[in-house]
Amino acid sequence: MLKDKRIKIITGHYGSGKTEFAINYALRLSENGKKVAIADLDVVNPYFRSREYEKIFQEKNIELLGFILKEHGMDLPSVSGNIMKPFMDTTYEYIIDLGGNSAGAKAFASFRKLFSPLECDLFFVLNANRPETSDLESCLVHLRNIEGTLNLKVTGIINNTHLIWETTEEDLLKGNSLALKLSHETGIPIRYTVCKRDLIPTLQAKFEGSIFPIDMLMRKNWM
């Protein structure tokens, strides 16, 4: 099994669930005793924002970086220089939650020179139930555009195929099939299959990558 690198950049199409994955990833690292920082760099379409969970991060000693105005209702298309700190301090496990598509990646492109690709994973979060990433061709377009914007190669595919609360094993299998096609086409390994924690006891099939259980933090029960 591949070991995740110290810096983890989370990207994907709008609505793929990348922010939910990033938050749960940060919490898992913290629970395992790691020193963790997470950067909220979704400045393009910041409807679901990791910054909304600042209180949880504080309770878990996770450092939240990336935005200038802390008032929850205010968003500016700008990034704070504090995101540089974990690049310099290698004691951090660093998660960077980018905005969707290549447009979201642009907010981070100027920081690219601060680190080596050798210490960085670029994870492409895939939700096969989204119309924009429901087939191999569209996935390839989004993946290549993001790589070109960041001047980085994607190192892992995350199968996060879901229908929020209605997600079933069949949804995961649908995502697994598409993720396999994308992996075979690009040579990029599938690193995780993400699912709600309460779905795990019912799973019968085998999936590529490690099963990554998450708690639905970004979505309230009524959504």
C-alpha positions as CSV (number, residue, x, y, z in Angstrom):
1,M,0.0,0.0,0.0
2,L,1.3,3.4,-0.9
3,K,2.0,5.8,2.0
4,D,0.5,9.2,1.7
5,K,3.0,12.1,1.6
6,R,3.2,14.9,4.1
7,I,1.4,17.5,1.8
8,K,-1.9,16.4,0.5
9,I,-3.7,18.5,-2.1
10,I,-7.4,17.6,-2.5
11,T,-9.0,18.6,-5.8
12,G,-11.8,17.5,-8.1
13,H,-14.9,18.7,-9.8
14,Y,-17.5,21.0,-8.0
15,G,-19.7,18.8,-5.9
16,S,-17.4,15.8,-5.8
17,G,-17.3,15.9,-2.0
18,K,-13.6,16.9,-1.8
19,T,-14.2,19.2,1.2
20,E,-16.0,16.5,3.2
21,F,-13.1,14.1,2.4
22,A,-10.5,16.8,3.3
23,I,-12.1,17.5,6.7
24,N,-12.5,13.8,7.6
25,Y,-8.9,13.2,6.5
26,A,-7.6,16.0,8.8
27,L,-9.6,14.6,11.7
28,R,-8.3,11.1,11.2
29,L,-4.7,12.4,11.1
30,S,-5.3,14.4,14.3
31,E,-6.8,11.3,16.0
32,N,-3.6,9.4,15.1
33,G,-1.6,11.9,17.0
34,K,-0.3,14.0,14.1
35,K,0.3,17.7,14.0
36,V,-2.2,18.8,11.4
37,A,-2.9,21.9,9.4
38,I,-5.7,22.3,6.8
39,A,-5.8,25.2,4.3
40,D,-9.2,26.3,3.0
41,L,-8.5,27.6,-0.6
42,D,-12.0,27.3,-2.0
43,V,-12.3,30.9,-3.2
44,V,-14.2,30.3,-6.4
45,N,-17.4,28.7,-5.3
46,P,-17.2,28.5,-1.5
47,Y,-20.7,27.1,-0.7
48,F,-19.4,24.2,1.4
49,R,-16.4,25.5,3.3
50,S,-14.0,23.7,5.6
51,R,-13.7,27.0,7.5
52,E,-17.2,26.6,8.8
53,Y,-15.8,23.9,11.1
54,E,-13.2,26.1,12.7
55,K,-14.5,25.2,16.2
56,I,-14.1,21.4,15.6
57,F,-10.6,22.0,14.3
58,Q,-9.7,24.0,17.4
59,E,-11.0,21.2,19.6
60,K,-8.8,18.7,17.8
61,N,-5.8,21.1,17.7
62,I,-5.9,21.3,13.9
63,E,-4.7,24.6,12.5
64,L,-7.0,26.2,9.9
65,L,-5.3,28.4,7.4
66,G,-6.0,30.2,4.1
67,F,-8.6,32.8,4.6
68,I,-8.4,36.4,5.6
69,L,-11.8,37.3,7.1
70,K,-12.9,35.0,9.9
71,E,-16.6,36.2,9.8
72,H,-18.4,33.1,8.5
73,G,-20.7,35.0,6.2
74,M,-17.9,36.9,4.4
75,D,-15.8,35.6,1.5
76,L,-13.2,37.3,-0.6
77,P,-11.4,35.8,-3.6
78,S,-8.1,36.0,-1.9
79,V,-5.7,33.8,0.0
80,S,-3.8,34.5,3.2
81,G,0.0,34.2,3.3
82,N,-0.4,32.0,6.4
83,I,-0.7,29.0,4.2
84,M,3.1,29.1,3.7
85,K,3.8,28.1,7.3
86,P,3.4,24.3,7.0
87,F,5.6,24.3,3.8
88,M,8.4,25.6,6.0
89,D,7.7,23.6,9.1
90,T,7.9,19.9,8.1
91,T,6.5,18.7,11.4
92,Y,3.0,19.4,10.0
93,E,0.8,17.0,8.1
94,Y,-0.7,19.4,5.6
95,I,-4.0,19.1,3.8
96,I,-4.9,21.7,1.1
97,D,-8.6,21.9,0.1
98,L,-8.7,23.5,-3.3
99,G,-11.7,24.9,-5.2
100,G,-13.3,22.8,-7.9
101,N,-11.8,22.3,-11.4
102,S,-8.8,24.1,-12.9
103,A,-10.3,27.4,-11.9
104,G,-10.1,26.5,-8.2
105,A,-6.5,25.3,-8.7
106,K,-5.4,28.7,-9.9
107,A,-5.7,30.1,-6.3
108,F,-2.9,27.8,-5.3
109,A,-0.7,27.9,-8.4
110,S,1.4,30.8,-7.2
111,F,2.5,28.8,-4.2
112,R,3.7,25.8,-6.2
113,K,7.4,26.8,-6.0
114,L,7.3,26.4,-2.2
115,F,7.5,22.6,-2.2
116,S,8.8,19.7,-4.1
117,P,6.5,17.2,-5.9
118,L,8.4,14.5,-4.0
119,E,6.8,15.6,-0.8
120,C,3.3,16.1,-2.2
121,D,0.2,14.0,-3.1
122,L,-2.3,15.5,-5.5
123,F,-5.6,13.6,-5.0
124,F,-8.4,13.7,-7.6
125,V,-11.7,13.2,-5.9
126,L,-14.2,11.5,-8.3
127,N,-18.0,11.3,-7.9
128,A,-19.4,9.3,-10.8
129,N,-22.9,10.4,-10.0
130,R,-22.1,14.0,-11.0
131,P,-23.0,14.6,-14.7
132,E,-19.7,16.4,-15.3
133,T,-17.6,13.4,-14.3
134,S,-19.9,10.5,-15.2
135,D,-17.7,9.1,-18.0
136,L,-14.0,8.5,-18.7
137,E,-13.6,11.3,-21.2
138,S,-14.9,14.0,-19.0
139,C,-12.9,12.8,-16.0
140,L,-9.7,12.9,-18.1
141,V,-10.5,16.5,-19.2
142,H,-10.9,17.7,-15.7
143,L,-7.9,15.8,-14.4
144,R,-5.6,17.0,-17.1
145,N,-6.7,20.6,-16.8
146,I,-6.0,20.6,-13.1
147,E,-2.6,19.0,-13.6
148,G,-1.8,21.7,-16.2
149,T,-2.8,24.5,-13.9
150,L,-0.8,23.3,-11.0
151,N,2.1,21.9,-12.9
152,L,1.7,18.7,-10.8
153,K,0.8,15.2,-11.6
154,V,-2.2,13.6,-9.9
155,T,-0.9,10.8,-7.6
156,G,-4.1,9.2,-6.4
157,I,-7.7,8.8,-7.4
158,I,-10.4,9.0,-4.6
159,N,-13.6,7.2,-5.4
160,N,-16.2,9.3,-3.6
161,T,-19.2,8.4,-5.6
162,H,-22.3,9.2,-3.5
163,L,-25.9,10.4,-3.4
164,I,-25.4,12.0,0.0
165,W,-27.7,10.2,2.5
166,E,-29.1,7.9,-0.1
167,T,-25.7,6.4,-1.0
168,T,-25.7,2.6,-1.5
169,E,-23.1,0.0,-2.3
170,E,-24.3,0.2,-6.0
171,D,-23.1,3.8,-6.1
172,L,-19.7,2.8,-4.8
173,L,-19.5,0.1,-7.4
174,K,-20.4,2.5,-10.1
175,G,-17.6,4.8,-8.9
176,N,-15.2,1.9,-8.6
177,S,-15.8,0.9,-12.2
178,L,-15.2,4.4,-13.5
179,A,-12.2,4.9,-11.2
180,L,-10.7,1.7,-12.6
181,K,-11.1,2.9,-16.1
182,L,-9.4,6.2,-15.2
183,S,-6.6,4.4,-13.4
184,H,-6.0,2.1,-16.3
185,E,-6.0,5.0,-18.8
186,T,-3.6,7.2,-16.7
187,G,-1.6,4.8,-14.6
188,I,-2.7,6.6,-11.4
189,P,-3.6,4.3,-8.5
190,I,-6.9,4.4,-6.7
191,R,-6.0,5.3,-3.1
192,Y,-9.3,5.4,-1.3
193,T,-13.0,4.4,-1.7
194,V,-15.0,6.8,0.6
195,C,-18.3,5.9,2.2
196,K,-20.5,6.8,5.1
197,R,-19.4,5.1,8.3
198,D,-22.8,3.4,8.8
199,L,-22.6,1.8,5.3
200,I,-19.5,-0.2,6.0
201,P,-21.2,-3.2,7.8
202,T,-23.4,-3.8,4.8
203,L,-20.7,-3.8,2.2
204,Q,-20.3,-7.1,0.3
205,A,-18.2,-6.2,-2.7
206,K,-14.5,-5.5,-2.8
207,F,-13.3,-2.1,-3.8
208,E,-10.0,-0.7,-5.1
209,G,-8.0,1.3,-2.6
210,S,-8.5,1.4,1.1
211,I,-12.0,1.9,2.5
212,F,-12.1,5.4,4.0
213,P,-15.1,5.8,6.4
214,I,-16.4,9.4,6.9
215,D,-18.8,11.2,9.0
216,M,-21.1,13.5,7.1
217,L,-20.1,16.8,8.6
218,M,-20.7,19.2,5.7
219,R,-24.3,18.0,5.1
220,K,-27.0,18.6,7.6
221,N,-29.8,15.9,7.9
222,W,-32.2,18.1,6.0
223,M,-30.0,18.5,3.0
